[in-house]
Amino acid sequence: MIQKMKKLTFLVTNKEYEQFLTDIRELGVIHIEELQAGATSEELQAGLALAERYKNAFKVLDYAADEYTAPDEPLTADLEDATALTLLDTIEALSADELSLKHQLDTAEKDIAALEPWGEFRWENFRALEQEGYIPTFYVCSSKLFKQEWADKYFATPISEQGGKTYFVTFSTEHPDITAESLVLPEKSLSEYCAEADRLQTEIENVHNRMLALNEQYRGVLTDGKIDNENEISLSKVHLSHESIADDAVRLLVGWTLAEKVQPVVDYLEQSHIYYELADPAFDDNVPIQIQNNKFATLFEPILRMYSLPNYHDIDPLPLFAPFFMLFFGLCMGDAGYGTIILAVSIAICLLKPGIRKYGMLGACLGGMTIICGLITGTFFGIDLATVDWDWIRPIQPYFLNDSKKESFFGYSPMMVISVIIGLIQVLIGMTMAGCKAVKNYGFIYGVGKFSWVTALVSATILFGLPLFGVELSQVVQYILYGLIGLSVLGIFFLNSPGVYRKPVVGAVMNVGSGLWATYGMATGLLGDLLSYIRLFALGLTGGVLGSVFNSLAIDMTSSLSWGIRWLPLILILLFGHGINFALCMISSFVHPMRLTFVEYFKNAEFEGGGNEYTPFKIKTNN
């Protein structure tokens, strides 16, 4: 539900301005409207830059807390002046040191890898040979290509063999004519590079421990600094949200507050003798919105935000968006086994990750619906439960909506027909919401045309659809339905654009023309919209078929093996196959329900979106 808002216009003198901002900030219920679009200041730019530093610092600390293990002894990171800014400087310096040390360690490890085939040796010995005229050269080649003549001619001496390659060195007074890869080795010995790598690793661990100590001891200080900076940013934005009038002596501000919280604001303004005007939003105002729903619908709000928040003149789609999206997800996954995995992982998230518990609860809803849909269709990890010969499942096999066991509806799969029926229900609900939106914004007469379409489609569906399923309608019911269709036709052709045309005759003619055009659009658009919902059946069927294919592959490819060793490749094939299928189904089960909702449903509901979220000007605290 979209909460009702009230518009407040303030006129504040320069003398009262700063105190006024302090007071309304303490109230914490007024959203200040930006009157100078795109305006900025040095203070705001500095605050935004500092906010980015805080963001990066917390990333560093969070990474350290998640990836590094603290030693058994207590860690300390005492600072002489542990302010938020000094902590930022310290964390940034530690991060830079860690990056530099890791680069040095990578270089040392590459040198170690280059020297390992040669073992430990002293370069002084080779330099002594060079002084005698014997120049050492290092080579590597395939062991099969190493020639004994190189040893006779150039004193080629094999040092080691690794990975089918021979590493050797030659000593010659001339450039050897050898078809092998010549190597340039690092200038230090293997032991020196190993010691350097150990030293660098120790320094990196010290940096890690320092980060862990900072996170443990001073995270609260850093959090307070981050919140203080956010408050300064908020204040800077408000300073840019007024207009100066009366030769810059008075400042004009526009704010919004929830209708239910307007009384404390009015009381303060009256006591402070601040001039204000309180009014309901005008239709062309950019009204901030706040939506409030039950706990179940609120779980799906992040998905709605991927499209947009509703604007103030929309009908909040979330209460009806949530159950349909959950149903669509379950139908697209269509496998009770996969639903069990989603449910188990979601429950684990709820128990182990309190910070993202709401996402775990969302996953639990989606997983639970997938289990239900998978049991209805009779699919469990690709197994067609309607065809298995298991005694315990035979009593419920007739209830599975499986193609191989159920009679078709006019040559179509039952699930295909059900998908289209679900689509028709959602489209009709969307059209009803469009009518409610018209009534809300313009008046009842403006919603008659939209309600007429809903009435006509529902009546026609009952009148002509139910007999196809063997339901006989009485003569009285048929007459009533025909009458409703007739009344709906009048609404469609004569009340689709009320009030647009002032002359009655012109208005009637134009409304009839508009009704004909709407009828053409409905006849073509509705069919396309309903056919889009077949994807619910197709995706669920595809996931089940792919799961069944991987089951068959696992059984057939290992059938010649004894059970003593068969179980391992069987499990590996099943894990690999169902892992791929599960990932594909997860992607499809998010993308296609969103497509059906954001396109078919929102189009018929005339959902505009583009809402500006209600963000009251208040002091943030670390609570």
C-alpha positions in Angstrom: 0.0 0.0 0.0 1.3 3.5 -0.9 1.2 5.7 2.2 -0.6 9.1 1.9 1.6 12.1 1.9 1.2 15.8 2.8 3.0 18.7 1.1 4.7 21.4 3.3 6.0 24.7 1.9 8.2 26.7 4.3 9.4 30.3 4.2 12.3 30.8 6.6 14.4 33.9 7.2 18.2 33.6 6.9 18.5 34.1 10.7 16.2 31.2 11.5 17.4 28.9 8.7 20.2 26.9 10.5 18.1 26.4 13.6 15.1 25.4 11.5 17.2 22.7 9.7 18.5 21.4 13.1 14.9 21.2 14.4 13.4 19.4 11.4 16.3 17.1 11.4 15.6 16.1 14.9 11.9 15.5 14.0 13.2 13.1 11.3 9.9 12.9 9.3 10.2 15.5 6.5 11.5 14.6 3.1 13.1 17.8 1.6 12.4 18.2 -2.1 15.4 19.2 -4.3 14.5 22.6 -5.8 17.9 23.2 -7.5 18.3 20.2 -9.8 21.9 19.1 -10.3 23.3 21.7 -7.8 26.5 20.8 -6.0 29.1 22.3 -3.6 32.6 21.7 -2.4 31.3 20.3 0.9 29.0 17.9 -0.9 31.8 16.7 -3.2 34.2 16.2 -0.3 31.6 14.3 1.6 30.9 12.0 -1.3 34.6 11.4 -1.8 34.9 10.6 1.9 31.9 8.2 1.7 33.7 6.3 -1.1 36.8 6.0 1.2 34.6 4.6 4.0 33.0 2.2 1.5 36.4 0.8 0.4 37.7 0.7 4.0 34.8 -1.5 5.1 35.3 -3.8 2.1 38.9 -4.3 3.2 37.9 -5.0 6.8 35.0 -7.3 5.8 37.3 -9.2 3.5 39.9 -9.6 6.2 37.3 -10.8 8.7 35.9 -13.4 6.2 39.1 -14.7 4.7 41.8 -14.5 7.4 42.2 -16.5 10.5 43.4 -14.7 13.6 46.2 -16.3 15.6 45.6 -17.7 19.0 47.3 -14.8 20.9 45.2 -11.6 21.3 45.6 -9.0 18.6 46.2 -5.3 19.4 46.1 -2.3 17.1 46.5 0.6 19.5 46.6 4.0 17.8 47.6 7.2 19.4 44.6 9.1 17.9 42.0 6.6 16.8 39.7 8.9 14.9 37.8 7.8 11.9 40.0 9.7 9.5 43.2 8.3 11.0 41.7 4.8 10.8 40.9 5.4 7.1 44.5 6.5 6.5 45.8 3.4 8.3 43.5 1.0 6.5 44.4 2.5 3.1 48.1 2.3 3.9 47.7 -1.4 5.0 45.8 -2.2 1.9 48.5 -0.6 -0.3 51.2 -2.5 1.7 49.4 -5.8 1.3 49.1 -5.2 -2.5 52.8 -4.4 -2.8 53.8 -7.4 -0.7 51.6 -9.7 -2.7 53.2 -8.5 -6.0 56.7 -9.1 -4.5 55.6 -12.5 -3.3 54.3 -13.4 -6.8 57.7 -12.4 -8.3 59.6 -14.5 -5.7 57.4 -17.5 -6.3 57.9 -17.2 -10.0 61.7 -17.2 -9.4 61.4 -20.2 -7.1 59.4 -22.1 -9.8 62.1 -21.2 -12.3 65.0 -22.5 -10.1 63.3 -25.6 -8.6 64.3 -27.9 -11.5 67.9 -26.9 -11.0 68.1 -27.3 -7.3 70.4 -25.4 -5.0 73.6 -24.1 -6.5 76.0 -21.2 -6.1 76.5 -18.7 -8.9 80.1 -18.1 -7.8 81.1 -21.5 -9.2 79.6 -20.8 -12.6 81.4 -17.4 -12.7 84.7 -19.1 -11.9 84.1 -21.4 -14.9 83.3 -18.4 -17.1 86.7 -16.9 -16.2 88.3 -20.2 -17.5 86.5 -19.7 -20.8 83.6 -22.2 -20.3 80.3 -20.3 -20.6 77.4 -22.1 -18.8 74.1 -22.1 -20.7 70.8 -23.5 -19.3 68.4 -25.4 -21.5 65.1 -27.4 -21.3 63.7 -29.8 -23.9 61.5 -32.8 -24.2 63.2 -35.9 -22.7 62.8 -37.8 -25.9 64.7 -35.1 -27.9 67.8 -34.9 -25.6 70.8 -36.1 -27.6 73.9 -37.7 -26.1 76.1 -35.9 -28.6 75.4 -32.7 -26.8 77.1 -34.2 -23.7 80.1 -35.2 -25.8 80.5 -31.9 -27.6 79.2 -29.3 -25.1 79.5 -31.1 -21.8 75.7 -31.1 -21.6 74.8 -32.2 -18.1 71.2 -33.2 -17.2 70.1 -31.8 -13.9 66.5 -33.1 -13.5 63.5 -34.4 -15.4 60.0 -33.0 -14.7 56.8 -33.4 -16.6 58.5 -35.2 -19.5 61.1 -32.5 -19.9 64.9 -32.6 -19.3 66.6 -29.6 -17.7 70.3 -29.5 -18.6 73.3 -27.2 -18.6 76.2 -26.9 -21.1 79.7 -25.7 -20.7 81.3 -24.5 -24.0 83.8 -22.0 -25.3 81.4 -21.3 -28.2 77.7 -20.8 -28.7 76.2 -24.4 -28.6 74.2 -25.5 -31.7 71.4 -27.1 -29.7 67.7 -27.4 -30.7 66.4 -26.7 -27.2 64.9 -23.8 -25.3 67.5 -21.6 -23.7 66.6 -20.3 -20.2 67.7 -17.2 -18.3 67.7 -18.0 -14.6 67.2 -15.6 -11.7 70.3 -14.0 -10.3 70.0 -15.4 -6.8 70.0 -18.9 -5.4 67.0 -21.0 -4.7 67.5 -20.8 -0.9 67.7 -17.0 -1.1 64.4 -16.7 -2.9 62.7 -19.2 -0.6 63.9 -17.1 2.4 62.6 -14.0 0.7 59.2 -15.7 0.1 59.0 -16.7 3.7 59.8 -13.2 4.8 57.2 -11.7 2.5 54.6 -14.2 3.7 55.3 -13.3 7.3 54.9 -9.6 6.5 51.6 -10.3 4.7 50.4 -12.2 7.8 51.4 -9.3 10.0 49.3 -6.9 7.7 46.4 -9.3 7.9 46.6 -9.5 11.7 46.8 -5.7 11.8 43.6 -5.5 9.8 41.9 -8.1 12.0 42.8 -6.1 15.1 41.5 -2.8 13.5 38.3 -4.5 12.7 38.0 -5.9 16.2 38.9 -2.8 18.1 37.9 0.2 16.0 35.1 -0.9 13.7 32.7 1.0 15.9 34.7 4.2 15.6 34.8 3.8 11.8 31.1 3.1 11.7 30.4 6.3 13.7 32.6 8.3 11.3 30.8 6.9 8.3 27.4 7.8 9.8 28.6 11.3 10.7 29.7 11.8 7.1 26.4 10.5 5.8 24.7 13.1 8.0 26.9 15.8 6.6 26.1 14.7 3.1 22.4 14.8 3.9 22.8 18.3 5.3 24.8 19.5 2.3 22.1 18.3 0.0 19.4 20.1 2.0 21.5 23.3 1.8 21.2 23.0 -2.0 17.5 22.3 -1.9 16.1 25.7 -1.2 15.4 28.8 -3.3 16.3 32.3 -2.1 13.7 34.9 -2.5 13.1 38.5 -1.4 16.6 39.6 -2.3 18.1 36.5 -0.6 16.5 37.4 2.8 14.1 34.5 2.8 14.5 30.9 1.8 11.8 28.7 0.3 11.8 25.0 1.0 9.3 22.3 0.0 9.0 19.1 2.0 6.8 16.0 2.3 5.8 14.0 5.2 3.5 11.0 5.9 -0.1 12.1 6.5 -0.1 10.1 9.8 3.0 12.0 11.0 2.0 15.5 10.1 0.7 16.6 13.5 4.1 16.8 15.3 5.5 18.8 12.4 2.5 21.2 12.5 2.9 21.6 16.3 6.6 22.5 15.9 5.9 25.0 13.2 3.2 26.7 15.2 5.4 26.9 18.3 8.4 28.2 16.3 6.3 30.7 14.3 7.6 29.4 11.0 5.4 30.3 8.0 4.2 27.2 6.3 1.5 25.9 4.0 0.1 22.4 4.4 -1.7 20.9 1.4 -2.5 17.6 -0.4 -0.3 16.7 -3.3 -1.2 18.2 -6.7 -1.4 15.8 -9.6 1.8 17.0 -11.2 3.9 17.1 -8.0 6.9 14.8 -7.7 5.6 13.1 -4.6 8.0 10.8 -2.7 6.4 7.4 -1.9 6.6 4.9 0.9 5.0 1.5 0.5 3.9 -0.6 3.4 2.8 -4.2 3.1 2.5 -7.4 5.1 5.7 -9.4 5.9 5.1 -11.8 3.0 4.7 -9.2 0.3 7.6 -7.2 1.6 9.9 -10.1 0.9 9.4 -9.5 -2.8 10.1 -5.8 -2.7 13.7 -6.2 -3.9 12.4 -7.9 -7.1 10.0 -5.0 -7.7 12.8 -2.5 -7.2 14.6 -4.1 -10.0 11.9 -2.6 -12.2 10.9 0.5 -10.3 9.0 1.7 -7.3 5.4 2.8 -8.0 4.8 6.5 -8.3 2.3 8.3 -6.1 -0.6 7.9 -8.6 0.0 4.1 -9.2 -1.7 1.3 -7.4 0.8 -0.6 -5.3 1.3 -3.9 -7.3 3.3 -5.7 -4.6 0.4 -7.5 -2.7 -0.7 -9.3 -6.0 2.8 -9.3 -7.5 4.2 -11.5 -4.7 1.9 -14.6 -4.9 2.0 -14.6 -8.7 5.8 -14.4 -8.9 6.1 -17.2 -6.4 3.7 -19.4 -8.4 5.5 -18.6 -11.6 8.9 -19.4 -10.1 7.6 -22.8 -8.9 6.1 -23.7 -12.2 9.3 -22.8 -14.1 11.5 -24.8 -11.8 8.9 -27.6 -11.8 10.9 -30.1 -9.8 10.2 -31.1 -6.2 13.8 -32.2 -5.7 15.2 -28.9 -6.8 12.7 -27.1 -4.6 14.0 -29.2 -1.7 17.5 -27.9 -2.3 16.3 -24.3 -2.5 14.3 -24.7 0.7 17.2 -26.3 2.6 19.7 -23.7 1.5 17.3 -20.9 2.3 16.6 -22.2 5.8 20.4 -22.5 6.4 20.8 -18.8 5.3 18.0 -17.8 7.8 19.8 -19.6 10.6 23.4 -18.8 9.8 23.3 -15.4 8.2 21.0 -13.1 10.2 22.1 -10.1 8.1 20.4 -11.5 4.9 17.6 -13.4 6.6 15.0 -11.7 4.5 16.6 -13.2 1.4 16.6 -16.6 3.0 12.9 -16.2 3.8 12.3 -15.2 0.1 14.2 -18.3 -1.0 12.2 -20.5 1.4 8.9 -19.2 -0.1 10.2 -19.9 -3.6 11.6 -23.3 -2.7 8.3 -24.3 -0.9 6.3 -23.3 -4.0 8.7 -25.3 -6.2 8.1 -28.4 -4.1 4.3 -28.0 -4.4 4.4 -27.5 -8.2 6.9 -30.4 -8.6 4.6 -32.7 -6.6 1.6 -31.5 -8.6 3.3 -32.3 -11.9 5.0 -35.4 -10.5 8.7 -34.6 -11.0 11.5 -35.3 -8.5 15.1 -34.8 -9.7 14.0 -35.6 -13.2 12.1 -38.8 -12.2 8.6 -39.0 -13.7 6.7 -40.1 -10.6 3.6 -40.9 -12.7 5.5 -43.7 -14.5 7.6 -45.3 -11.7 6.5 -48.8 -10.4 6.8 -48.0 -6.7 4.1 -49.4 -4.4 4.1 -46.5 -2.0 3.4 -43.9 -4.7 0.8 -45.8 -6.7 -2.2 -44.4 -4.7 -1.3 -40.8 -5.6 -0.1 -41.3 -9.2 -3.6 -40.6 -10.8 -3.4 -37.0 -9.3 -0.1 -36.0 -11.0 -0.7 -33.6 -13.9 1.6 -35.5 -16.1 1.3 -35.6 -19.9 1.7 -39.3 -20.2 -1.0 -40.1 -17.7 -3.6 -37.4 -18.2 -6.0 -36.9 -21.0 -5.3 -33.8 -23.1 -7.6 -30.8 -23.2 -8.6 -30.5 -26.8 -5.2 -31.9 -27.9 -3.2 -29.8 -25.4 -1.3 -30.6 -22.3 -3.2 -30.0 -19.1 -0.3 -27.9 -17.7 -0.4 -25.8 -20.9 -4.1 -25.0 -20.5 -3.5 -24.3 -16.8 -0.7 -21.9 -17.6 -2.9 -19.9 -20.0 -5.7 -19.8 -17.4 -3.3 -18.5 -14.8 -2.2 -15.9 -17.4 -5.8 -14.9 -18.1 -6.4 -14.5 -14.3 -3.3 -12.2 -13.9 -4.2 -10.1 -17.0 -7.7 -9.6 -15.7 -6.4 -8.6 -12.3 -4.1 -6.2 -14.0 -6.9 -4.6 -16.0 -8.9 -4.3 -12.8 -6.0 -2.5 -11.2 -5.9 -0.2 -14.2 -9.6 0.6 -13.6 -8.9 1.2 -9.9 -6.1 3.5 -10.7 -8.3 5.6 -13.1 -11.0 5.8 -10.3 -8.4 6.9 -7.8 -6.9 9.6 -9.9 -9.8 10.9 -11.9 -13.1 9.5 -10.6 -15.4 6.5 -11.0 -16.6 7.4 -14.5 -13.1 7.2 -15.8 -12.8 3.6 -14.7 -16.0 2.3 -16.2 -14.5 1.6 -19.6 -11.7 -0.5 -18.1 -14.1 -2.3 -15.7 -16.3 -3.0 -18.8 -13.5 -4.9 -20.5 -13.0 -7.0 -17.4 -16.7 -7.8 -17.1 -17.0 -8.6 -20.8 -14.0 -11.0 -20.7 -15.0 -12.7 -17.5 -18.6 -13.1 -18.7 -17.5 -14.4 -22.1 -15.1 -16.9 -20.5 -17.8 -18.3 -18.3 -20.4 -18.3 -21.1 -18.3 -20.0 -23.8 -15.5 -21.6 -21.8 -17.2 -23.6 -19.1 -19.3 -25.6 -21.5 -16.1 -26.8 -23.2 -15.2 -28.5 -19.9 -18.7 -30.2 -19.6 -20.3 -27.5 -17.3 -23.8 -26.8 -18.4 -25.2 -23.3 -17.7 -28.9 -22.7 -17.0 -30.9 -20.5 -19.3 -31.2 -17.8 -16.6 -27.4 -17.7 -16.1 -26.8 -17.4 -19.9 -29.2 -14.5 -20.1 -27.5 -12.7 -17.2 -24.1 -13.2 -18.9 -25.4 -12.0 -22.2 -26.8 -8.9 -20.4 -23.5 -8.2 -18.7 -21.7 -8.5 -22.0 -24.2 -6.0 -23.6 -23.8 -3.5 -20.8 -20.0 -3.9 -21.0 -20.1 -3.1 -24.7 -21.9 0.2 -23.9 -19.2 1.0 -21.4 -16.4 0.1 -23.9 -17.8 2.1 -26.8 -19.3 5.1 -25.0 -17.3 5.6 -21.7 -13.7 4.8 -22.7 -12.7 8.5 -22.8 -15.2 10.4 -20.6 -14.8 14.2 -20.3 -12.3 14.5 -23.2 -14.8 15.9 -25.7 -17.1 18.7 -24.6 -19.7 18.4 -27.4 -21.9 15.3 -26.8 -22.3 14.3 -30.4 -18.6 14.7 -31.2 -17.8 12.9 -27.9 -20.1 9.9 -28.8 -18.6 9.5 -32.2 -15.0 9.8 -31.0 -15.7 7.4 -28.2 -17.1 4.8 -30.6 -14.0 5.2 -32.8 -11.8 4.9 -29.8 -13.8 1.8 -28.6 -13.3 0.1 -32.0 -9.5 0.8 -31.9 -9.4 -0.5 -28.3 -11.3 -3.6 -29.4 -8.7 -4.3 -32.2 -5.9 -3.8 -29.7 -7.5 -6.1 -27.2 -8.2 -8.8 -29.8 -4.6 -8.8 -30.9 -2.8 -7.9 -27.7 -4.7 -10.2 -25.3 -4.0 -13.2 -27.4 -0.2 -12.4 -27.5 -0.2 -11.8 -23.8 -1.9 -15.1 -23.0 0.4 -17.1 -25.3 3.4 -15.6 -23.4 2.3 -17.6 -20.3 2.8 -20.9 -22.1 6.5 -20.4 -21.1 5.5 -21.5 -17.6 4.6 -24.9 -18.9 7.5 -25.1 -21.4 10.2 -24.2 -18.9 8.9 -26.6 -16.3 8.7 -29.4 -18.9 12.2 -28.6 -20.3 13.8 -28.8 -16.8 12.1 -32.1 -16.2 13.1 -33.6 -19.5 16.7 -32.5 -19.1 16.8 -34.0 -15.6 15.4 -37.2 -17.0 18.0 -37.3 -19.7 20.9 -36.9 -17.2 19.3 -39.7 -15.1 19.3 -42.0 -18.2 22.9 -41.1 -19.1 24.1 -41.9 -15.7 22.4 -45.3 -15.7 23.2 -46.3 -19.3 26.9 -45.1 -19.3 27.6 -47.1 -16.1 25.5 -50.2 -16.8 28.5 -52.3 -17.8 30.3 -51.7 -14.5 30.0 -53.6 -11.3 28.4 -51.9 -8.4 31.6 -51.9 -6.5 32.9 -49.1 -8.8 29.7 -48.1 -10.6 28.5 -45.9 -7.8 31.3 -43.3 -8.2 30.8 -42.4 -11.9 27.1 -42.7 -11.5 27.1 -40.1 -8.8 29.5 -37.8 -10.7 27.4 -37.8 -13.8 24.2 -37.1 -11.8 25.9 -34.3 -9.9 27.3 -32.7 -13.0 24.1 -33.1 -15.1 21.7 -32.0 -12.4 24.1 -29.2 -11.4 23.9 -27.7 -14.9 20.2 -28.3 -15.2 19.6 -26.7 -11.8 21.6 -23.6 -12.7 19.8 -23.2 -16.0 16.4 -23.6 -14.3 17.3 -21.1 -11.6 18.2 -18.5 -14.2 15.0 -19.2 -16.2 12.8 -19.2 -13.1 13.9 -15.7 -12.3 14.1 -14.1 -15.7 10.8 -15.3 -17.2 8.5 -14.6 -14.2 10.0 -11.1 -14.1 9.4 -10.8 -17.9 5.7 -11.9 -17.5 5.2 -9.5 -14.6 7.1 -6.5 -15.9 5.7 -6.7 -19.4 2.3 -8.5 -19.5 1.0 -7.7 -16.0 2.3 -4.2 -15.7 1.2 -3.2 -19.2 -2.4 -4.3 -18.5 -2.3 -2.8 -15.0 -1.0 0.5 -16.6 1.8 0.6 -14.0 4.0 3.6 -14.7 6.6 3.3 -11.9 9.4 5.9 -11.5 8.6 6.5 -7.9 10.9 8.6 -5.7 11.5 6.9 -2.4 10.5 8.8 0.8 13.8 9.6 2.6 13.2 11.9 5.6 15.9 14.4 6.6 17.1 13.0 9.9 20.2 12.2 12.0 21.4 8.7 11.3 22.7 6.8 14.4 24.6 3.6 14.9 21.6 1.6 16.2 
